[in-house]
Amino acid sequence: MQMDEQILADGCRAGSDAARKELYDRYAGRLLAICMRYVGERATAEDLMHDAFLKIFGAFDRFAYRGPGSLRAWIERITVNVALEWLRSRNRLDSVSLDEGRTAARLAETESEPEPGGAEVTKIPREVLLRFVGELPDGYRAVFNLYCIEGYSHRDIARLLGINEKSSSSQLSRARSLLAHKVREYLKTH
């Protein structure tokens, strides 16, 4: 039987190994998926997930239970920050190779087709869509995840990534263009 979130958090705060094991078992898959969305490679994502758990276990004195879902939201936010710290530490957020930048700019300029609709996208398996996101250049991927999945504003993204708001908006636009192109190509062949 699973512990209630508040009891689980209190147990982790008190250093209970049983509570820590349950927290890990309950959320490891979800946190690994978050890390995969940001870094795109499994081995690094696994390392970051473990780093996130270490940070989470060391920060329970700062967690305040605010109702159902607040524990999950708190550990997901820490995990996103761990992934962003890793990207920042490697200067990977603003580094788009010249070829990748040209490709994205060319796609944005030359493709007048609208973005694929929801009905089209639902035909593509989830793992394929996640692979497409994982193949984006690091900066595009980070902005896409923060804006489209985490729900951050361009102002918040700029602050988190140390870029300006226009760069955030531009990187999102280019990420969407690249993803739309990949989706259209996939739909043509499947």
C-alpha positions in Angstrom: 0.0 0.0 0.0 1.4 3.4 -1.0 2.0 6.1 1.6 0.0 9.3 1.4 2.2 12.1 -0.1 2.4 14.1 3.2 3.3 11.0 5.2 5.9 10.1 2.5 7.4 13.6 2.6 7.5 13.5 6.4 9.2 10.1 6.3 11.8 11.3 3.9 12.4 14.5 6.0 13.0 12.2 9.0 15.5 10.1 7.0 13.3 6.9 6.8 14.8 4.5 4.4 11.4 2.9 3.7 10.0 6.4 2.7 13.0 7.2 0.6 12.7 3.8 -1.2 9.0 4.4 -1.8 9.6 7.9 -3.1 12.2 6.5 -5.5 10.0 3.6 -6.7 7.0 5.9 -7.1 8.8 8.7 -9.1 12.0 7.3 -10.7 10.3 6.6 -14.0 8.7 10.0 -14.2 11.9 11.8 -13.3 13.9 9.8 -15.8 11.5 10.8 -18.5 12.0 14.5 -17.5 15.7 14.1 -17.7 15.5 12.3 -21.0 13.4 15.2 -22.4 16.1 17.7 -21.5 19.3 15.8 -22.3 18.2 13.3 -25.0 20.5 10.5 -24.0 19.7 7.7 -21.5 23.0 7.3 -19.7 23.2 11.0 -18.9 19.5 11.1 -18.0 20.0 8.3 -15.5 22.9 10.1 -13.9 20.9 13.3 -13.7 17.9 11.5 -12.2 20.1 10.1 -9.4 21.6 13.5 -8.9 18.1 14.9 -8.6 17.1 12.3 -6.0 20.2 13.2 -3.9 19.2 16.8 -4.1 15.6 16.0 -3.3 16.6 13.9 -0.2 18.8 16.7 1.0 16.2 19.4 0.6 13.2 17.9 2.4 13.6 20.4 5.2 12.5 23.1 2.7 9.5 21.2 1.4 6.0 22.4 2.5 3.1 20.1 1.8 0.4 22.1 0.0 -2.1 19.4 -0.9 -2.3 16.4 -3.3 0.3 16.7 -6.1 2.5 19.2 -4.3 5.2 16.7 -3.6 5.3 15.5 -7.2 5.4 19.1 -8.5 8.2 19.9 -6.1 10.4 17.0 -7.1 9.7 17.6 -10.8 10.8 21.2 -10.4 14.0 20.1 -8.7 14.7 17.6 -11.5 14.1 20.2 -14.2 16.6 22.5 -12.4 19.2 19.7 -12.1 18.9 19.0 -15.9 19.1 22.8 -16.7 22.2 23.1 -14.4 23.8 20.3 -16.3 23.1 21.9 -19.7 24.3 25.3 -18.4 27.5 23.8 -17.0 28.4 22.5 -20.4 27.4 25.7 -22.2 24.9 23.7 -24.2 21.9 25.9 -24.0 22.9 28.5 -26.5 25.1 26.3 -28.7 23.3 25.5 -31.9 25.7 24.4 -34.6 25.7 26.6 -37.7 24.2 23.8 -39.8 21.4 23.2 -37.2 20.6 26.9 -37.1 20.6 27.2 -40.9 18.3 24.1 -41.2 15.8 25.5 -38.6 15.9 29.0 -40.2 15.4 27.5 -43.7 12.5 25.3 -42.5 10.9 28.3 -40.8 11.3 30.5 -44.0 10.4 27.9 -46.7 7.6 25.9 -45.2 4.3 27.6 -45.5 2.4 24.5 -44.4 0.7 24.9 -41.0 2.0 22.9 -38.0 0.5 19.4 -38.0 -2.8 19.2 -36.1 -3.5 17.2 -33.0 -5.3 14.5 -35.0 -2.2 14.0 -37.1 0.2 14.0 -34.1 -1.9 11.4 -32.2 -1.1 8.9 -35.0 2.5 9.0 -34.0 3.6 6.8 -31.1 4.6 8.6 -28.0 8.2 7.2 -28.0 8.7 8.5 -31.5 7.5 12.0 -30.5 9.9 11.9 -27.5 12.7 10.9 -29.8 12.0 13.8 -32.1 12.1 16.2 -29.1 15.3 14.5 -27.9 16.9 15.1 -31.3 16.5 18.9 -31.1 19.6 20.9 -30.4 20.0 21.4 -26.7 18.9 25.0 -26.5 15.8 24.4 -28.6 14.9 21.3 -26.6 15.3 23.1 -23.3 13.1 26.0 -24.4 10.5 23.7 -26.0 10.3 21.6 -22.8 10.1 24.6 -20.5 7.4 26.4 -22.6 5.3 23.6 -24.0 5.5 21.0 -21.3 6.4 22.8 -18.0 4.3 25.9 -18.8 6.9 28.6 -18.2 6.6 32.0 -19.8 9.4 33.3 -22.1 10.3 35.8 -19.3 10.8 32.9 -16.8 12.7 30.8 -19.4 15.0 33.7 -20.1 15.7 34.0 -16.4 16.2 30.3 -16.0 18.5 29.9 -19.0 20.3 33.2 -18.8 19.1 34.3 -22.3 16.9 37.1 -23.4 13.1 36.7 -24.0 13.5 37.1 -27.8 16.0 34.3 -27.9 13.6 32.1 -26.0 10.8 32.9 -28.4 13.0 32.4 -31.4 14.4 29.1 -30.2 10.8 27.9 -29.5 9.8 28.9 -33.0 12.7 27.0 -34.5 12.1 24.0 -32.3 8.5 23.9 -33.5 9.6 24.2 -37.1 12.0 21.3 -36.8 9.5 19.2 -35.0 6.7 20.0 -37.5 9.1 18.9 -40.3 10.0 15.7 -38.5 6.3 14.9 -37.9 5.4 15.6 -41.6 8.2 13.4 -42.8 7.2 10.6 -40.4 3.5 10.8 -41.5 4.6 10.5 -45.2 6.4 7.2 -44.6 4.1 5.6 -42.0 
